[in-house]
Every structure is written in C-alpha cells, then in structure tokens.
Amino acid sequence: MPPTTSVKPRAVVLSGPSGSGKSTLIAELFKEYPTAFAFSISHTTRSPRAGEQNGREYHFVARSDMENMLNRGEFLESTEFSGNLYGTSKKAVDDVAQTGRICLLDVDKQGVKNIRKTNLSALYIFISPPSYEILEQRLRGRQTENEAAIEKRLKEAKESMEFSKEPGMYDHVILNDQLEVAYQSLKNILRKDIDGVLEQQKATNTAK
Ligand SMILES: Nc1ncnc2c1ncn2[C@@H]1O[C@H](COP(=O)(O)OP(=O)(O)OP(=O)(O)O)[C@@H](O)[C@H]1O
C-alpha cells in the first residue's frame, strides 16, 4: 500500500483578556482529546529553575543566540519580561505539526498582531468574557493575582476587547458565558481539524 500522505495540521491561536477562560477551555480540549493537541516549546534567556529541563519546559538559550535568531526572523512572536527574552520560534510550532498534533498558541494581542504578519497557517480565535464585571469577578475568584495585577489586567482587557474588533485579526469570537456552551462552540469551530488529526493518527497506527 502506498504511504498515506499526511497533511500537517494548522495551528490554533487563542487569545483574549486575562481571566476570559483560555486555560480552562484548553484544559477541556486536552482532557477530551489527549492526543490531538500540544503546546510548542518556547525559547527563553532566563536560567532554568530546579527541575526544569532544556527542550522540555523551554529551550534555554543565551541572549546573544536568541538575538541572532530574532534578527534572522526565526520567531513568530517574542517579548521581554523581567529582563529576559521569551519567544515562540517558527520551528517550535512546526515541530508540533510534524508530530501530527494541532499546536495551540495562547498569546496576547501583540502576539496575534505579530503572528498575523508571518506566513503561519493558523486559525485565530478570541475568547471573550460576557462583561467586565464578570471578568473582574473571575479574576478575583481565581485568587492568583494581587490588586495591582487585577487592575492592570482589567485595563489590558479593555484594549484587548477593542482589538478583537479589528478586521482581519480573528476568524472567530467565542463568548465565554456558560463554560459548557463556550466549549461546544470551540469544538464546533475545531471539528474538522480535530477529526483530521484523529483520522491521521488512526491511519498511522493501523499501518504500523
Ligand atoms: N464560563 C465560565 N464561568 C465561570 N467561571 C469561569 C468560566 N470560564 C472560566 N472561569 C473561571 O475564570 C477564571 C479565569 O479563567 P482562566 O484561568 O481559564 O483564564 P485565562 O484566560 O486562561 O487567564 P490568563 O490569560 O490570565 O491565564 C478561572 O478561575 C476559571 O475557573
């Protein structure tokens, strides 16, 4: 039998204000489809923490090496945080696609802008909270940020909501009011992508 031609799955870029529910929805996808999705491994110039392994949590690189890679245009998006560079390389995303999984990218609006400028084949989805009041409640309920961080996130949320209306940025907007409804919408949007990946995996396993 001729080998089945495998098509590399396209990446999925998820964005939305902090607290809108991206991690929650992504966790649901991983739970229901443990083999269909994966995250790419980012690069960073920060030092590895105890227990972290190069190529697993991050690709740990020297600043000069990362700057050279940036100059060569090897990153889809990058940012500086607390004096360290972080970025998603084109190769890291392609590495996930090579394994036959859908690469999930959870990025802010600047990340979306930057990735849109590249030739990455991806679907762009915005996760929207039902209102600022509910977003605030969820951020407070999560108990992961102090007051200053919550204020900062709420301010950024306004900008991110405005940005979501810019034409040509997002392919879909999902309103995360009832979690189950939002999750079903996300699955419907990704239906063909998920089925394609699972069929491909089935064919590969059968051929083994
Ligand atoms: N539909 C929903 N109804 C009620 N609570 C929700 C819903 N979706 C998410 N939450 C809760 O809201 C909080 C924020 O969600 P989550 O951490 O997934 O946001 P996020 O977009 O990943 O934020 P960040 O960008 O800061 O990581 C969590 O405590 C989560 O359990």
The ligand as an SDF file (V2000), in Angstrom:
LIG
                    3D

 31 33  0  0  0  0  0  0  0  0999 V2000
  -17.6270   30.1730   31.7590 N   0  0  0  0  0  0  0  0  0  0  0  0
  -17.1020   30.3470   32.9720 C   0  0  0  0  0  0  0  0  0  0  0  0
  -17.9220   30.5370   34.0300 N   0  0  0  0  0  0  0  0  0  0  0  0
  -17.4160   30.7390   35.2620 C   0  0  0  0  0  0  0  0  0  0  0  0
  -16.1020   30.7710   35.5550 N   0  0  0  0  0  0  0  0  0  0  0  0
  -15.2370   30.5840   34.5400 C   0  0  0  0  0  0  0  0  0  0  0  0
  -15.6700   30.3560   33.2000 C   0  0  0  0  0  0  0  0  0  0  0  0
  -14.5850   30.2140   32.4140 N   0  0  0  0  0  0  0  0  0  0  0  0
  -13.5130   30.3290   33.2240 C   0  0  0  0  0  0  0  0  0  0  0  0
  -13.8900   30.5390   34.5030 N   0  0  0  0  0  0  0  0  0  0  0  0
  -13.0190   30.7720   35.6740 C   0  0  0  0  0  0  0  0  0  0  0  0
  -12.4510   32.0760   35.4930 O   0  0  0  0  0  0  0  0  0  0  0  0
  -11.0990   32.1020   35.9420 C   0  0  0  0  0  0  0  0  0  0  0  0
  -10.2100   32.5670   34.7820 C   0  0  0  0  0  0  0  0  0  0  0  0
  -10.1480   31.5560   33.7850 O   0  0  0  0  0  0  0  0  0  0  0  0
   -8.7380   31.1140   33.1240 P   0  0  0  0  0  0  0  0  0  0  0  0
   -7.6950   30.9850   34.1790 O   0  0  0  0  0  0  0  0  0  0  0  0
   -9.0250   29.9380   32.2580 O   0  0  0  0  0  0  0  0  0  0  0  0
   -8.4500   32.4260   32.2410 O   0  0  0  0  0  0  0  0  0  0  0  0
   -7.2650   32.7320   31.1910 P   0  0  0  0  0  0  0  0  0  0  0  0
   -7.8980   33.4100   30.0400 O   0  0  0  0  0  0  0  0  0  0  0  0
   -6.5130   31.4810   30.9150 O   0  0  0  0  0  0  0  0  0  0  0  0
   -6.3570   33.7630   32.0030 O   0  0  0  0  0  0  0  0  0  0  0  0
   -4.7650   34.0880   31.8600 P   0  0  0  0  0  0  0  0  0  0  0  0
   -4.5620   34.7020   30.4990 O   0  0  0  0  0  0  0  0  0  0  0  0
   -4.5130   35.0630   32.9760 O   0  0  0  0  0  0  0  0  0  0  0  0
   -4.0200   32.7830   32.0320 O   0  0  0  0  0  0  0  0  0  0  0  0
  -10.7720   30.7030   36.4410 C   0  0  0  0  0  0  0  0  0  0  0  0
  -10.8900   30.6780   37.8390 O   0  0  0  0  0  0  0  0  0  0  0  0
  -11.8260   29.8150   35.7680 C   0  0  0  0  0  0  0  0  0  0  0  0
  -12.1220   28.6790   36.5290 O   0  0  0  0  0  0  0  0  0  0  0  0
  1  2  1  0
  2  3  1  0
  2  7  2  0
  3  4  2  0
  4  5  1  0
  5  6  2  0
  6  7  1  0
  6 10  1  0
  7  8  1  0
  8  9  2  0
  9 10  1  0
 10 11  1  0
 11 12  1  0
 11 30  1  0
 12 13  1  0
 13 14  1  0
 13 28  1  0
 14 15  1  0
 15 16  1  0
 16 17  2  0
 16 18  1  0
 16 19  1  0
 19 20  1  0
 20 21  2  0
 20 22  1  0
 20 23  1  0
 23 24  1  0
 24 25  2  0
 24 26  1  0
 24 27  1  0
 28 29  1  0
 28 30  1  0
 30 31  1  0
M  END
$$$$
